[in-house]
Amino acid sequence: MNDVIKKEVVFNHAIDKVWDAISKAEEISTWFIPADFKAEPGYQYTFTSPPNEKGCTVISGEVKEANPYMLVYTWIVADTKVETTVKWELESTQNGTKLTLEHSGITNYAGKTAVAMFESFNGGWDNCISGLTSYLKQEVNAG
C-alpha cells in the first residue's frame, strides 16, 4: 500500500498570499474547518469541524516546522492515537505559486484501517485543495 498522499497545484497568486492561507488560523478556518492554529514549532493545534449527523471531528497535533514556505505538522484524528504527518511546501513560479502537499505515515494505522484512512484522506485533501483554490480566487481576490 502507498503510504504517502501527494497533491500538487499551481496558483496564480503570490507566494505570501498562499502561505497566509495555509498558515493563519483565521484563513484556515474560512476555507477548511475552524482552527486553533499557529505556524510555530511546538504549537499544539486543533481543527474542529462543526457538528453534523456523524458527530464532531477533531484533528489535533503539533507543528514541527514552520519555515518560510514550508509547514510540517503531525495529524491525529479524534479517537485514535495514530500519528501521521502533513507537509505543505510552497515554491514561487513565474506566474504564481506551486503548492505541494504530502500526507505520510498512513500505514501507521493497522491493517484494513490504513487502506480506509488512505482513501478518506486522499478524497479529503482533494476537497481541501478545492476549498483553498476557491478561497484564494474569491476571498483573497488575487487572481
N, C-alpha and C positions, 0 to 999 in steps of 0.2 A: 504494500500500500504506500502511496505517496504521502510523505509526512509534511510537505510544505505547499501551502496555497500561495500563489504569486499572481498579483494583478498589476498591470502597468497601464497608465493612461497619460496622455499629454493634454494639458490645459492651455488655453490661450490667455493665461493670467500670469502676472508677475509672481516670482517665487515667494515673496513675502506675503502676498495675499493667500496663497495656498498654505503656507506654513501657519499663518494665523488661524486658518480654518480647521487645521488638524491638531493645533496645539493649545488653543484657548477655550476654556470651558464654555463661555457664552456662545461661541461659534459652534463648537461640537454639539451643544445642546439644541441648536437650531436645525442642523441637518442630520444628526444621528439620534441620540436619546439624551435625556437630561444627564449632565456630567458634573461631578465634583472632581476637577482635574487641573493639575498644574504641570507644565512641561519642565519639571525639576527633578533631577535624580534623587531617588529615595521617597518621592511623594507617593503616598498610598491613595490611589484614586478609586472612585466608584462611578459606574454608569448604572442608572436605574430606569428601566423602561416603565412607562405608565401601565397601571393595572389593566388587564384585559381578561377575557374569559379563561385564559390559561394561567392567570396569576401574574405576578410581577417578577420580571427577570432582573437580577442584579449581576453585574460583571465588575470584578474588582481586581486589583493587582498593584504592582509597584512600578514606577517609572525607573528604568535602568539607565537610559541615555537620553539626553536632550541637547544635542549639539546643534549648531546651525544646520538646519535642513536634514537632520536625522533624529528620529524619535523611536525609542525602543521601550516597550513595557511588557510586563507579564500580564496574562489574561486568565482569570479564573471565573468560570461560570458558577452562578449560585448553586448551592447544594452539592458542589463537587469540590474536591481538594486537588483537582488536576490542574497543573500549571502549564500553559503554553506561552508562546512569545509572539508579539506583534511588532513588526518593524516597518516604519514609514521612511522612505528616502526621497528627497526632492533634488532635482538637478535642473539648472537653468538650461533652456534650449534657445535656439534662435528666435522662436516665436512664442515662448512661454515657459512652461514648467513640466518636466516629466516626473510623475509620481510613480514610485514602485512600492507596493505593499506586499509584505510577506508575513504569513501566519504559520509558524512552525511548532513542532513538538506535539502534533496531534496524536501521534502514536503513543503518547503518554497515557491516553485513555486505553482501557482494556478491551481487547477483542473486537466484537462487533460494534461496541460503543464508539471506537475510534473511527470506523467507517461511517457511522451515522453522524458523528460530530464533524468529520471532514465534509460530508455533503451539506450539512447545516451551515457550517462556517463559510463554505465556498459560495453558496447562494446568498448568505448574509452579507458577505463582502461585496458581491455584485450589487446588491441593493444599496449598500453603504456608499460605494463609488458613484452610483446613480444619484443618490441624495446629495453627495458632495458636489457633483457636477451641476445639478440644478441650483444648489445653494450659491455656488460661485457665479453662475450665469445671472441669477435673479437678485440675490441679496447683495453680493459684493459689486455686481454690475460692472465688472472689469473686463468684459469681453464676451 
